[in-house]
Amino acid sequence: MKKSEGLQSLQRSLSGLPQWASERILKQINQLTHYEPVIGIMGKTGAGKSSLCNALFASEVSPVSDVAACTREPLRFSLQVGERCMTLVDLPGVGENGTRDAEYAALYRQQFPRLDLVLWLIKADDRALAVDEHFYRHVIGESYRHKVLFVISQADKVEPTSGGNKLSTEQKQNISRKICLLHELFQPVHPVCTVSTRLQWGLRVMAERMIRCLPREATSPVAAQLSAPLRSDAVNKKACDDFGETVGSVLDTVSSMPLLPAPIRAIIQAVRNTVVSVARAVWSFFF
C-alpha cells in the first residue's frame, strides 16, 4: 500500500507534464525501485565469506543453481527480503591453485563488469598476499578498482590471540599495521574495512562503507537487505539521498531527449528539484 502511495505522490509532482512524459518518468522510477544488486565476494578458503554474509544481511542465502565443482563458474546465491531480491556471487579465491589462476583471471574479467561491488576478504593472519596483489594490479586493473572494497576478516585472529570477547590494545595496533600494509600494497580506492563476525566487531562501519561504495541505484536495495542493527541513520540517509539523485537523473535523461519540444524541456527542468524532494520524502515507502 505504501509503495502505491509513494508512486501517487511522485505522479502528482509530475502533473504539469504531458501524460506520455509523466508515464515514461514514472516507469523508469518504478524500475529503480525494483533494481536487484549483484555483489561479488572473494577470498581464500577459510576467509569467512559465509559467516560475513550471514552477519551482514537479514535473510538466509540460498543457492540460485547447483554448480558442479568441476566447472569454473562462480556460485550465485539469492537473498530475499519481502519482494526485494539481491544476488551474491561467490568468486574463487586466487593464489590457492596456480594452475587455475589464469583460468580465474578470465573469469574475473568476465564477471567484474556485471557486479555492483566486490567484497575482497583477506584473513587478518594471511601474510601470503603476492598473488592477490598481482591479480589486483593486472587482472582487476584500473577499470574496476572502484568496485573493490577490501575487508580484513577474522580480526580476532590477529596476534596476540586470546580467544576473549573483545580485541586487546595490542591486537588493535596490529590491525592498524595490517590496514597500512594493505593500503601500501593495493592503494585501494576505498578505505579498508576490518571485521570480526565472532565478536560482531566492525560490522556497522563496514555496512556504512559498503553503502558509500555502491553505485547510486544499488544503495537503497542493498540497505533494505542489511540486518536491522546495521541499518544505521548514516546508511539510510545515504540510500535516501542516492534515490533522490537517481530520480533526478531520470528527469535529466528525459529532458535531454533529442527533438523534445523546448516548452516540455523547460517544464521538466522546472519541476526537477520538487520531484527529487518528493522522492526523498517517500523513500521509506519503497525501501
N, C-alpha and C positions, 0 to 999 in steps of 0.2 A: 504493500500500500504506500509506504513512504517513498519508494522509488518512483511510482507514478506521480506522486505529489511533486517530487523534485523535477521530473520532466515537465509537468504542467507549469511550474514556476519559471523554468527556462523558456518554455514556449511563450509565456506572457511577456517575457523580456524581449522576445523577438517579434512581437505582434506588429511592429511597424514595417516589417519586411514583406515582400511578396510571398505568397504561400510556398512556391517552389523553393525559394531561398531558405525560408524558415524550416521546411521539411528536410532539406539537404543538410543543414547545420545540425538539426536535432538527430538525424540519423547517424551522423558522424560522432556526435556526443554520446549517443547510446552505445555505439561500437566501443568508444573509450571505456565506458563503464563495464564492458564485458571483456576487456583485454586480459589475456592469460599469459602471465610472465613465464619465462623459461630461465632457470638459474642452474648453471653448471657448478658441480662441486668436485674438486680433485684433491688428491693427496695419496701418499703411500699407504700400503696396508697397515692398519692399526693407528691411523692418524685420528680416528674418532669421527668419521663423517656421519655415520648413522646417529650417534649419540648427540652430535651437534644439531642435526636436523630435528631430532625429537625435542631438543631443548628450545629451539628457536620457534618452531611452528606449532600451531594449535591442533592440527589434525594428524592422524597417522599417515605415514607414507605407504602407498600401495603400488606395486609394480604395474606399469602400463602394459607390458608384454613380457613373456618369458623369452629370454635371450640365452641361447646355448653358450656355454663357456668358451667353445672353440671359435665363436665369431668374435670379431673385434668391435662390434657395435657397442656403444655405451648403454648402460642400463638407464631406463627412463622410469621415473616414479611420479605419481599424481598425488597432489594434495587438494583436498576439497573442504571448504567451509561454506555451508549452505549451498547456494548455487555457484559459488565462486571457485574457480579451479586455477591451479598453478602446477608447473612441471619442474621437477628436479632431474638433471642429467648427471649421472654418476660417471665421471670421466676416469679412465685408468690412470693410476699413479705412474709417473715417469721415473726411470732410474732403477726399477726393480728387475727389469728383464732387458738387457742390452740389445738382444736380437729383435725385440719388438718395438724399441723406441722409434725407429724410422717409420714403422707402421703407425705408431701412435701419433707421430708428427703429422702425417697425412690426415689422420682422424681429427686432430685438434684444429687443423686449418679448415677442415670441412665444417666443424661444429661451431667454432667461435662466432662466425657472422650471425648465427641463429640465436645466440644467447644474450640475455639482457645483462647478466653479471656472472662472474665466475668466482666462487669462494675457493681460494687455493690454500689448503691446510698444510701446515708444516709442524710436525711434532716438536714440542718445546725442547726435547732432548735429542733431536736429529741434527747431527753435525755434517752429514754427507749431502751437501747442497750443490755440488758442482753440476750435476745433471739438471737439477731444477733451474739453476742459473742459465745453463746453455739453452734449455727449452724456452725460457722466458725471453732471452735475447734474440734467438734465431728462429724460433717457431712462432711464438706469440707476436714478436716484433713490435714495431711502433704502432701498427694499425689498431691493435686490440688491447693495449696495455691499460687503457682507461676502463676496461671491463673487469679487470682483475682486482680483487680485494684479498690481500694476504692475511691469513689467520694463523697465529701461533696457537696450536691446540694443546690440551693437556698441560696447562701451565703448572698444575700441582706436581708434575713430574720433574720440574726443574730442580737441580741440586741447590741446597741440600734438602732432600725429601724427608718428610716426617710422617706423612700419612694422616696429618691432623686435619682440622676442619677449616683452617684458614692458611693463607700464604704467609710465610715468615718474611721479615725485612730482607734477609739475605736472598730469598727466592725472588722477591720483587726487584732487587738490584740486578740479579742475573737475568731476569726477564727484560729489564730495560736495556741490558747489554745485547740481548738477543734481538730486540727490536732495532737497535742501532746497526747491528750486523746485517739484518735483512734490508734495511734502508741503503746500506753501502753496497750490498751485492746486487740488489734488484732495482734500486732507485724507483720505487713504485710511485704511481700517480696518486694513490690514496694512502692515508696513514695505516700502518699495520695494526691489526686487532690482536688481542690476546685473550683467550678464554680458558676456563676450566669448567666443563659440564658437571664434573663430580662435585665441585664446590659451588656450582651455579654462579661463577665469578666472571665478570667481563661481558656477560651476555647482553645487558642493556646498552652498554656503549657500542657493542658490535651491531646490534639491531639499528641503532641510530645512524651509524656509519654506513651500514648496508643501504638504508633508505636514501642517504645522501649520494651514494654511488650509482644508483639505478637511473635509467632514463626516465623522464617525467611521466610517460604514460604507464610505467610499471610500478611507481611508488605506492599508489593507493591500493592496487590489487595485492601487492606483497604485504603492505601494512595490515590488510584485512586477514592475512594468513598467520600473522605473528601470534604467539601465545599472549594471553591478556596482560601479564606483568610487563611485557616488552613493548606494548603499545603506549609508549610514553607521550606526554604532551608534545615533545620535540618531534617524535615520529609522526603524530597526527597532523601537526602544523605543516611539516614539510610536504606530506602527502596531499593535504588540502590545498596548499599554495600551488603545488605542481599540477593538480587537477584544474585549478583556475587557469593556469598558464597554458595547458594543453587545449582547454576550451577556447582560450583567446587565439591560439594558433589555428584552430578550426575556422574561426571567423576570418583570420588573416588570409588563409588559403582561399576561401570562397570569395573574399573581396578582391583578390588578385587574379581572379579568373579572366582570361582574355575575352574580349568582346562584351564584358559586363557593362551595362549602362552606367554612366557616371553617377546619376542620382541614387541608384541602388547601392553602388560602392560607398557613396557618402553616408547613406543610412547605416550600413553595416559598421563603418568606422565610427559613426556617432554613438552606436549602442554598445560597442565592444566592451568598454570598461564596466558598464552596467551588467552585461551578461556574465563577465568574469566574476564580478562581485556576487551575483546570484549563484553562480556555480560553486563558489566557496561556501556560501551560506547553506546550500543544500547538500554539500559534500557528504555529510553523515547519513543522508537519506540513501545514498548509493553504496557507501562503504562502512 
